Amino acid sequence: QVQLVESGGGLVQPGGSLRLSCTVSGIIFSSSPMGWYRQAPGKQRELVARISSGRIATYTDSVKGRFTISRDNAENTVYLQMNSLKPEDTAVYYCNRPLGTTTVFYSWGQGTQVTVTV
């Protein structure tokens, strides 16, 4: 029922920037916290950024100061601005809800590939 569609990934050099977008349908978006996750080959999926319905943002330490999460409730879209990219940021990036104690993930979208390399 819930649909998550990620876009904006690509191939960039170290130090470059990308802006990811995630468009959401099937929920009351304006009242829903959202997050960005990433998964690199051989590693577990990691929550890198989250934003509350009140637009309070938090980040994992490895991306703090480089990434910015934002949302546009009129467009049902959450963004991830990624600056000063590093090779270790290479992963498939997904949006989904940050989990509370009584919640479950929405159905995962296809993700968008981010590759940072010379």
N, C-alpha and C positions, 0 to 999 in steps of 0.2 A: 504493500500500500504506500509506504513512504519511498520516495525516489530521490536519490542523491546523484548529482551529475557534476563531476569535477572536470576542470579544464585549465589550460594555461601553462602546463609543463613544457619542458623542452631541454635542449642541450645548450649549456652555457659554460664559459670559462670561469676559473676561480676568480672571485671578486665581482662577478656579475650579479645581475638581479633578475628575478621573475616575479610575476604576480599571478597567483592561483585564484580561481573562482570555484565556488560550489553553489549550485542552485538547488533548492530544496522544495519539494512538494509533498503534500499529504499530511502535514502537521500545521499547528498554529505556530508559525515560524517566529513571530514577534515575541512570544513568551517562552521560547525554547533556547536553552544554552546550547552552544555548538562548539566543536573542536576540530582541529586538524591533527591527523595521525600520519605517520610515515612508517614504511617497512622496507628495509634493505635486505638484499639476499642473505639468507642464513641467520637473520636476526628477527627478534620479536617485534610486533607492531608497537609503536611508541607514540604516546600523546605529546605533541610538541607545543600546542597552543590551545587555549580555550577562551571563550568569551561568553559572558552571561547575558541574559535578556536585558539587563541594565547596562551593557557594554563595558563591564569590568573584565579586563584581559589579564591572563597569566600565561607564563611560558616556562618550558623546561630550561635548565641552566645553559645547555649547549647552544641555544638559539637566542637567548636573551640579548637584547641590544641590536640584533640583526634582523629579526622577523617581527612583523606587526600584523595582528589579526584584527579584522574589522567586520562590520556587517551593515547591510542595507536592507532594512525590513520591508521597504516598499518594493524591492525586487526579490525578496526571499533568497538573498545571496549572502554568503560569508566569503571573505577574502583572506588571503595570506600573502602579504608583501614580503618577499625574501630578498634581502640585500647582503652584500659581502659573502656570497656563497662560497662554500668550501667543498672539496671532494667528499668529505664525510657526510654531507647533506644529500648525497645521491640516494634516491629511494623512490618508491611509488608513494605518492601522497594521497590520502583519503580524508574526506570529511565525515563526521558522525557526531553523535552526542557524547559529551563527557559523562561517564556513568556515575550515578548515585547508587546508594545501597539497595534501592528497590527497582532500579531500571535495567533495561537491556538495550543493546545496540539496535539501531535501525538496520534494515538490510543494506549491506555495503554496496557502494557504487563501483564503477570500473577503476577508479583512481586515475591519477595522471602522473606520468613518469618525469622525474627531474634527474638529470644527469649533469654533473659538474666535473669537467675534465679539460685538460689542455688538448 
